[in-house]
Amino acid sequence: MTDLTALSYTSEHEWIALDGDIATVGITDFAADKLGDVVFVELPGADSAVTAGDVCGEIESTKSVGELYAPLSGTVVEVNDAVVDDPSLVNAEPFDGGWLIKIRVDGELPADLLDRAAYEELTA
Protein backbone atom coordinates (compact mmCIF):
# COMPACT_ATOMS: atom_id res chain seq x y z
CA MET A 1 0.00 0.00 0.00
CA THR A 2 1.27 3.42 -0.93
CA ASP A 3 2.03 5.92 1.84
CA LEU A 4 -0.63 8.53 1.06
CA THR A 5 1.16 11.19 3.13
CA ALA A 6 4.20 10.93 0.83
CA LEU A 7 2.16 11.97 -2.22
CA SER A 8 1.24 15.39 -3.57
CA TYR A 9 -2.30 16.15 -4.72
CA THR A 10 -4.10 18.53 -7.06
CA SER A 11 -7.47 20.19 -6.68
CA GLU A 12 -8.47 18.16 -9.77
CA HIS A 13 -8.19 14.99 -7.61
CA GLU A 14 -4.96 13.62 -9.00
CA TRP A 15 -2.04 12.30 -6.98
CA ILE A 16 1.65 12.59 -7.79
CA ALA A 17 4.49 10.40 -6.53
CA LEU A 18 7.82 12.00 -7.36
CA ASP A 19 10.98 9.90 -7.75
CA GLY A 20 13.80 12.14 -8.97
CA ASP A 21 12.47 13.82 -12.11
CA ILE A 22 9.86 11.09 -12.79
CA ALA A 23 6.33 11.69 -11.50
CA THR A 24 3.83 8.84 -11.34
CA VAL A 25 0.28 10.20 -11.69
CA GLY A 26 -3.12 8.74 -10.91
CA ILE A 27 -6.51 9.80 -9.64
CA THR A 28 -7.39 9.67 -5.97
CA ASP A 29 -9.70 7.22 -4.25
CA PHE A 30 -12.10 10.15 -3.72
CA ALA A 31 -12.25 10.80 -7.49
CA ALA A 32 -12.55 7.10 -8.31
CA ASP A 33 -15.44 6.77 -5.85
CA LYS A 34 -17.24 9.83 -7.28
CA LEU A 35 -16.82 8.56 -10.83
CA GLY A 36 -18.29 5.15 -10.07
CA ASP A 37 -17.24 2.07 -12.02
CA VAL A 38 -14.57 3.11 -14.53
CA VAL A 39 -15.15 1.43 -17.89
CA PHE A 40 -12.75 3.25 -20.25
CA VAL A 41 -9.46 5.13 -19.89
CA GLU A 42 -7.80 7.16 -22.64
CA LEU A 43 -4.24 8.23 -21.89
CA PRO A 44 -1.61 10.19 -23.82
CA GLY A 45 0.97 8.13 -25.65
CA ALA A 46 4.54 7.64 -24.48
CA ASP A 47 6.81 10.50 -25.62
CA SER A 48 3.84 12.92 -25.63
CA ALA A 49 4.46 16.38 -24.21
CA VAL A 50 1.96 17.45 -21.53
CA THR A 51 1.43 20.89 -20.02
CA ALA A 52 0.29 21.48 -16.45
CA GLY A 53 -3.43 22.24 -16.35
CA ASP A 54 -4.16 20.98 -19.87
CA VAL A 55 -6.41 18.01 -20.63
CA CYS A 56 -4.28 14.95 -21.42
CA GLY A 57 -6.78 12.11 -21.27
CA GLU A 58 -10.24 10.91 -20.40
CA ILE A 59 -11.78 8.62 -17.83
CA GLU A 60 -15.24 7.24 -18.57
CA SER A 61 -17.42 5.57 -15.98
CA THR A 62 -20.93 4.22 -15.80
CA LYS A 63 -21.94 7.63 -14.36
CA SER A 64 -20.00 10.17 -16.43
CA VAL A 65 -17.02 11.08 -18.54
CA GLY A 66 -14.23 13.02 -16.82
CA GLU A 67 -11.20 14.73 -18.22
CA LEU A 68 -7.72 13.94 -16.97
CA TYR A 69 -5.61 17.05 -16.46
CA ALA A 70 -1.83 17.03 -16.55
CA PRO A 71 -0.78 18.00 -13.02
CA LEU A 72 2.64 19.16 -14.25
CA SER A 73 4.54 19.81 -17.45
CA GLY A 74 6.87 17.32 -19.05
CA THR A 75 7.08 14.29 -21.30
CA VAL A 76 5.12 11.08 -20.80
CA VAL A 77 7.69 8.31 -20.35
CA GLU A 78 5.33 5.46 -19.52
CA VAL A 79 1.63 4.65 -19.76
CA ASN A 80 -0.04 2.06 -17.55
CA ASP A 81 -1.31 -0.32 -20.24
CA ALA A 82 -2.86 -2.51 -17.52
CA VAL A 83 -5.36 0.29 -16.77
CA VAL A 84 -6.17 0.72 -20.46
CA ASP A 85 -6.83 -3.04 -20.70
CA ASP A 86 -8.67 -3.23 -17.34
CA PRO A 87 -10.07 0.21 -16.36
CA SER A 88 -11.55 -1.23 -13.14
CA LEU A 89 -8.02 -1.03 -11.66
CA VAL A 90 -8.66 2.71 -11.23
CA ASN A 91 -11.42 1.85 -8.74
CA ALA A 92 -9.81 -1.21 -7.17
CA GLU A 93 -6.27 0.13 -6.70
CA PRO A 94 -6.21 3.91 -7.32
CA PHE A 95 -2.87 4.41 -5.54
CA ASP A 96 -1.13 1.22 -6.65
CA GLY A 97 -2.00 -0.81 -9.77
CA GLY A 98 -4.39 1.90 -10.98
CA TRP A 99 -1.74 4.58 -11.66
CA LEU A 100 -2.14 6.22 -15.07
CA ILE A 101 1.04 7.78 -16.47
CA LYS A 102 4.64 8.59 -15.62
CA ILE A 103 5.96 12.01 -16.62
CA ARG A 104 9.56 13.23 -16.82
CA VAL A 105 9.12 16.63 -15.20
CA ASP A 106 10.27 19.74 -17.07
CA GLY A 107 11.11 22.58 -14.71
CA GLU A 108 9.52 23.35 -11.38
CA LEU A 109 6.59 21.61 -9.76
CA PRO A 110 3.40 23.68 -9.60
CA ALA A 111 3.19 25.79 -6.44
CA ASP A 112 -0.45 24.84 -5.81
CA LEU A 113 0.13 21.14 -5.06
CA LEU A 114 -1.48 19.94 -1.82
CA ASP A 115 -0.23 17.64 0.91
CA ARG A 116 -2.53 14.87 2.21
CA ALA A 117 -3.97 16.99 5.05
CA ALA A 118 -4.85 19.85 2.70
CA TYR A 119 -6.36 17.42 0.18
CA GLU A 120 -8.51 15.81 2.89
CA GLU A 121 -9.73 19.29 3.88
CA LEU A 122 -10.60 19.97 0.24
CA THR A 123 -12.66 16.79 -0.02
CA ALA A 124 -14.32 16.97 3.41
SULDAUR-V388691 format. One record per residue. N is the residue number from 0. RES is the residue in one small letter. SS is DSSP state (H for helix, E for strand, - for the rest). OMEGA is omega in whole degrees, 0 to 359 (NA if undefined). Layout:
# SULDAUR-V388691
n:N res:RES ss:SS omega:OMEGA
n:N res:RES ss:SS omega:OMEGA
This chain:
# SULDAUR-V388691
n:0 res:m ss:- omega:180
n:1 res:t ss:- omega:174
n:2 res:d ss:- omega:186
n:3 res:l ss:H omega:179
n:4 res:t ss:H omega:180
n:5 res:a ss:H omega:183
n:6 res:l ss:- omega:168
n:7 res:s ss:E omega:184
n:8 res:y ss:E omega:175
n:9 res:t ss:- omega:176
n:10 res:s ss:- omega:176
n:11 res:e ss:- omega:175
n:12 res:h ss:- omega:173
n:13 res:e ss:E omega:175
n:14 res:w ss:E omega:181
n:15 res:i ss:E omega:173
n:16 res:a ss:E omega:184
n:17 res:l ss:E omega:176
n:18 res:d ss:E omega:187
n:19 res:g ss:- omega:178
n:20 res:d ss:- omega:178
n:21 res:i ss:E omega:179
n:22 res:a ss:E omega:172
n:23 res:t ss:E omega:186
n:24 res:v ss:E omega:174
n:25 res:g ss:E omega:174
n:26 res:i ss:E omega:185
n:27 res:t ss:- omega:175
n:28 res:d ss:H omega:177
n:29 res:f ss:H omega:180
n:30 res:a ss:H omega:180
n:31 res:a ss:H omega:179
n:32 res:d ss:H omega:180
n:33 res:k ss:H omega:179
n:34 res:l ss:H omega:188
n:35 res:g ss:- omega:184
n:36 res:d ss:- omega:180
n:37 res:v ss:E omega:184
n:38 res:v ss:E omega:182
n:39 res:f ss:E omega:177
n:40 res:v ss:E omega:175
n:41 res:e ss:E omega:184
n:42 res:l ss:- omega:176
n:43 res:p ss:- omega:179
n:44 res:g ss:- omega:174
n:45 res:a ss:- omega:182
n:46 res:d ss:- omega:176
n:47 res:s ss:- omega:173
n:48 res:a ss:E omega:176
n:49 res:v ss:E omega:181
n:50 res:t ss:- omega:181
n:51 res:a ss:- omega:178
n:52 res:g ss:- omega:180
n:53 res:d ss:- omega:176
n:54 res:v ss:E omega:180
n:55 res:c ss:E omega:180
n:56 res:g ss:E omega:184
n:57 res:e ss:E omega:176
n:58 res:i ss:E omega:182
n:59 res:e ss:E omega:178
n:60 res:s ss:E omega:177
n:61 res:t ss:- omega:181
n:62 res:k ss:- omega:188
n:63 res:s ss:- omega:173
n:64 res:v ss:E omega:180
n:65 res:g ss:E omega:178
n:66 res:e ss:E omega:175
n:67 res:l ss:E omega:180
n:68 res:y ss:E omega:175
n:69 res:a ss:- omega:181
n:70 res:p ss:- omega:178
n:71 res:l ss:- omega:182
n:72 res:s ss:- omega:178
n:73 res:g ss:E omega:181
n:74 res:t ss:E omega:177
n:75 res:v ss:E omega:180
n:76 res:v ss:E omega:179
n:77 res:e ss:E omega:177
n:78 res:v ss:E omega:179
n:79 res:n ss:- omega:181
n:80 res:d ss:H omega:179
n:81 res:a ss:H omega:179
n:82 res:v ss:H omega:177
n:83 res:v ss:H omega:180
n:84 res:d ss:H omega:182
n:85 res:d ss:- omega:184
n:86 res:p ss:- omega:180
n:87 res:s ss:- omega:176
n:88 res:l ss:H omega:178
n:89 res:v ss:H omega:178
n:90 res:n ss:H omega:187
n:91 res:a ss:H omega:186
n:92 res:e ss:- omega:187
n:93 res:p ss:- omega:182
n:94 res:f ss:- omega:182
n:95 res:d ss:- omega:182
n:96 res:g ss:- omega:182
n:97 res:g ss:- omega:176
n:98 res:w ss:- omega:187
n:99 res:l ss:- omega:183
n:100 res:i ss:E omega:172
n:101 res:k ss:E omega:184
n:102 res:i ss:E omega:169
n:103 res:r ss:E omega:188
n:104 res:v ss:E omega:173
n:105 res:d ss:- omega:175
n:106 res:g ss:- omega:186
n:107 res:e ss:- omega:172
n:108 res:l ss:- omega:177
n:109 res:p ss:- omega:182
n:110 res:a ss:- omega:186
n:111 res:d ss:- omega:177
n:112 res:l ss:- omega:183
n:113 res:l ss:E omega:168
n:114 res:d ss:- omega:185
n:115 res:r ss:H omega:181
n:116 res:a ss:H omega:180
n:117 res:a ss:H omega:178
n:118 res:y ss:H omega:178
n:119 res:e ss:H omega:175
n:120 res:e ss:H omega:180
n:121 res:l ss:H omega:185
n:122 res:t ss:H omega:182
n:123 res:a ss:- omega:NA
